[in-house]
Protein backbone atom coordinates (compact mmCIF):
# COMPACT_ATOMS: atom_id res chain seq x y z
CA UNK A 1 0.00 0.00 0.00
CA UNK A 2 1.22 3.49 -0.84
CA UNK A 3 1.78 6.12 1.89
CA UNK A 4 -1.50 7.86 0.90
CA UNK A 5 -3.30 4.48 1.41
CA UNK A 6 -3.91 3.99 -2.29
CA UNK A 7 -3.12 0.60 -3.83
CA UNK A 8 -0.42 0.37 -6.52
CA UNK A 9 -1.88 -0.21 -10.01
CA UNK A 10 -5.45 0.04 -8.69
CA UNK A 11 -8.01 0.68 -11.45
CA UNK A 12 -10.26 2.46 -8.94
CA UNK A 13 -9.22 5.94 -7.71
CA UNK A 14 -9.88 5.27 -4.02
CA UNK A 15 -7.98 4.75 -0.81
CA UNK A 16 -8.00 2.17 1.96
CA UNK A 17 -9.80 3.66 5.00
CA UNK A 18 -7.63 4.70 7.96
CA UNK A 19 -9.32 2.21 10.28
CA UNK A 20 -8.40 -0.78 8.10
CA UNK A 21 -5.23 -2.69 9.03
CA UNK A 22 -3.60 -4.66 6.22
CA UNK A 23 -0.54 -6.77 7.05
CA UNK A 24 2.45 -5.84 4.85
CA UNK A 25 2.50 -9.40 3.47
CA UNK A 26 -1.24 -9.43 2.64
CA UNK A 27 -2.61 -8.67 -0.83
CA UNK A 28 -5.47 -6.27 -1.46
CA UNK A 29 -6.35 -5.91 -5.15
CA UNK A 30 -8.56 -2.81 -5.22
CA UNK A 31 -9.80 -0.03 -2.99
CA UNK A 32 -13.19 -0.52 -4.66
CA UNK A 33 -13.73 -3.19 -1.99
CA UNK A 34 -14.46 -0.30 0.41
CA UNK A 35 -17.09 1.52 -1.69
CA UNK A 36 -19.83 0.49 0.80
CA UNK A 37 -17.63 0.77 3.90
CA UNK A 38 -19.11 2.95 6.70
CA UNK A 39 -17.57 1.54 9.88
CA UNK A 40 -16.38 4.05 12.46
CA UNK A 41 -14.74 1.56 14.86
CA UNK A 42 -11.02 2.11 15.56
CA UNK A 43 -9.97 -1.13 13.80
CA UNK A 44 -12.90 -1.94 11.53
CA UNK A 45 -11.04 -4.51 9.42
CA UNK A 46 -7.86 -6.45 10.09
CA UNK A 47 -6.40 -8.53 7.23
CA UNK A 48 -3.73 -10.96 8.38
CA UNK A 49 -0.34 -11.98 7.07
CA UNK A 50 -0.34 -13.63 3.65
CA UNK A 51 -4.08 -13.25 3.06
CA UNK A 52 -5.39 -12.30 -0.39
CA UNK A 53 -8.46 -10.15 -1.02
CA UNK A 54 -9.18 -10.14 -4.74
CA UNK A 55 -11.23 -7.81 -6.91
CA UNK A 56 -14.95 -8.17 -6.43
CA UNK A 57 -14.80 -8.61 -2.66
CA UNK A 58 -17.06 -5.97 -1.10
CA UNK A 59 -16.84 -4.89 2.53
CA UNK A 60 -20.39 -3.65 3.16
CA UNK A 61 -19.91 -2.54 6.77
CA UNK A 62 -22.22 -0.56 9.04
CA UNK A 63 -21.05 2.06 11.54
CA UNK A 64 -20.21 -0.39 14.37
CA UNK A 65 -18.93 -3.28 12.27
CA UNK A 66 -15.68 -5.18 12.79
CA UNK A 67 -14.22 -7.82 10.46
CA UNK A 68 -11.13 -9.93 11.14
CA UNK A 69 -9.51 -12.08 8.47
CA UNK A 70 -6.76 -14.41 9.65
CA UNK A 71 -3.49 -15.43 8.05
CA UNK A 72 -3.14 -16.97 4.58
CA UNK A 73 -6.86 -16.84 3.82
CA UNK A 74 -8.22 -16.08 0.36
CA UNK A 75 -11.41 -14.32 -0.70
CA UNK A 76 -12.46 -13.86 -4.31
CA UNK A 77 -15.58 -11.95 -5.33
CA UNK A 78 -17.49 -12.38 -2.06
CA UNK A 79 -19.53 -9.90 -0.05
CA UNK A 80 -19.25 -9.28 3.66
CA UNK A 81 -22.39 -7.64 5.04
CA UNK A 82 -21.58 -6.73 8.61
CA UNK A 83 -23.24 -4.63 11.31
CA UNK A 84 -21.47 -6.19 14.31
CA UNK A 85 -18.73 -8.81 14.02
CA UNK A 86 -17.48 -11.33 11.45
CA UNK A 87 -14.34 -13.40 11.95
CA UNK A 88 -12.62 -15.55 9.31
CA UNK A 89 -9.82 -17.81 10.57
CA UNK A 90 -6.45 -18.77 9.11
CA UNK A 91 -6.03 -20.76 5.85
CA UNK A 92 -9.65 -20.24 4.76
CA UNK A 93 -10.85 -20.29 1.16
CA UNK A 94 -13.94 -18.15 0.53
CA UNK A 95 -15.00 -18.77 -3.06
CA UNK A 96 -16.69 -16.58 -5.69
CA UNK A 97 -19.92 -14.79 -4.77
CA UNK A 98 -20.04 -16.09 -1.19
CA UNK A 99 -22.10 -13.85 1.13
CA UNK A 100 -21.33 -13.59 4.84
CA UNK A 101 -24.08 -11.60 6.59
CA UNK A 102 -24.40 -11.03 10.33
CA UNK A 103 -27.68 -9.09 9.96
CA UNK A 104 -30.72 -9.19 7.69
CA UNK A 105 -30.82 -5.37 7.92
CA UNK A 106 -34.61 -5.40 7.82
CA UNK A 107 -37.13 -6.79 10.34
CA UNK A 108 -38.48 -10.27 9.67
CA UNK A 109 -42.00 -9.19 10.63
CA UNK A 110 -43.85 -8.16 7.43
CA UNK A 111 -45.59 -5.22 9.16
CA UNK A 112 -42.36 -3.85 10.65
CA UNK A 113 -40.56 -4.36 7.34
CA UNK A 114 -43.30 -2.45 5.52
CA UNK A 115 -42.98 0.49 7.94
CA UNK A 116 -39.22 0.53 7.47
CA UNK A 117 -39.49 0.47 3.68
CA UNK A 118 -42.01 3.32 3.77
CA UNK A 119 -39.55 5.33 5.89
CA UNK A 120 -36.80 4.70 3.34
CA UNK A 121 -39.02 6.13 0.62
CA UNK A 122 -39.39 9.35 2.60
CA UNK A 123 -35.75 9.73 3.69
CA UNK A 124 -32.83 11.52 2.11
CA UNK A 125 -30.49 9.90 1.34
CA UNK A 126 -32.59 6.82 0.70
CA UNK A 127 -31.13 4.18 2.99
CA UNK A 128 -32.09 1.82 5.78
CA UNK A 129 -31.54 3.73 9.01
CA UNK A 130 -32.44 1.12 11.62
CA UNK A 131 -30.54 -2.14 11.05
CA UNK A 132 -32.06 -5.31 12.43
CA UNK A 133 -30.34 -7.19 15.24
CA UNK A 134 -26.89 -8.45 14.30
CA UNK A 135 -25.43 -11.77 15.42
CA UNK A 136 -21.69 -12.51 14.95
CA UNK A 137 -20.37 -15.01 12.44
CA UNK A 138 -17.33 -17.17 13.26
CA UNK A 139 -15.47 -19.17 10.60
CA UNK A 140 -12.77 -21.43 12.00
CA UNK A 141 -9.32 -22.17 10.60
CA UNK A 142 -8.89 -24.13 7.36
CA UNK A 143 -12.53 -23.78 6.23
CA UNK A 144 -13.51 -23.91 2.56
CA UNK A 145 -16.81 -22.29 1.54
CA UNK A 146 -17.91 -23.12 -2.01
CA UNK A 147 -19.09 -20.55 -4.55
CA UNK A 148 -22.41 -18.72 -4.23
CA UNK A 149 -22.97 -19.94 -0.66
CA UNK A 150 -24.60 -17.74 1.96
CA UNK A 151 -23.72 -17.80 5.67
CA UNK A 152 -26.52 -16.29 7.76
CA UNK A 153 -26.44 -14.35 11.06
CA UNK A 154 -25.18 -16.09 14.19
CA UNK A 155 -23.55 -19.05 12.41
CA UNK A 156 -20.25 -20.66 13.42
CA UNK A 157 -18.41 -22.97 11.02
CA UNK A 158 -15.96 -25.25 12.78
CA UNK A 159 -12.31 -25.79 11.94
CA UNK A 160 -11.50 -27.90 8.89
CA UNK A 161 -15.05 -27.92 7.51
CA UNK A 162 -16.18 -27.70 3.88
CA UNK A 163 -19.39 -26.02 2.73
CA UNK A 164 -20.59 -27.15 -0.70
CA UNK A 165 -21.34 -24.71 -3.50
CA UNK A 166 -24.63 -22.77 -3.36
CA UNK A 167 -25.37 -23.82 0.20
CA UNK A 168 -27.33 -21.66 2.66
CA UNK A 169 -25.83 -22.06 6.12
CA UNK A 170 -28.51 -21.36 8.73
CA UNK A 171 -27.06 -23.32 11.69
CA UNK A 172 -23.65 -24.04 13.18
CA UNK A 173 -21.47 -26.60 11.41
CA UNK A 174 -19.26 -28.68 13.69
CA UNK A 175 -15.51 -29.00 13.06
CA UNK A 176 -14.27 -31.38 10.34
CA UNK A 177 -17.64 -31.68 8.58
CA UNK A 178 -18.89 -31.50 5.01
CA UNK A 179 -22.18 -29.60 4.73
CA UNK A 180 -24.29 -28.95 1.63
CA UNK A 181 -27.75 -27.78 0.62
CA UNK A 182 -30.43 -25.24 1.39
CA UNK A 183 -30.53 -25.30 4.32
CA UNK A 184 -27.04 -26.78 4.66
CA UNK A 185 -26.87 -30.17 6.38
CA UNK A 186 -23.83 -32.20 7.43
CA UNK A 187 -23.45 -35.14 5.05
CA UNK A 188 -20.21 -36.57 6.38
CA UNK A 189 -17.42 -36.09 8.87
CA UNK A 190 -13.76 -35.59 8.03
CA UNK A 191 -10.94 -36.95 10.12
CA UNK A 192 -8.44 -34.34 11.32
CA UNK A 193 -5.87 -36.02 9.03
CA UNK A 194 -8.11 -35.47 5.98
CA UNK A 195 -8.66 -31.84 6.90
CA UNK A 196 -5.13 -30.79 7.78
CA UNK A 197 -2.98 -29.12 5.13
CA UNK A 198 -0.19 -31.13 3.47
CA UNK A 199 3.28 -30.89 4.92
Secondary structure, 3 states (H helix, E strand, C coil): CCCCCCCCCCCCCCCCCCCEEECCCCEECCHHHHCCCCCCCCCCEEECCCCEECCCCEEEECCCCEEEECCCCEECCCEEEECCEEEECCCCEECCCCEEECCCCCCCCHHHHHHHHHHHHCCCCCCCCCCCCCCCEEECCCCEECCCCEECCCCEECCCCEECCCCEECCCECCCEEEECECCEEEEECCHHHHCCCC
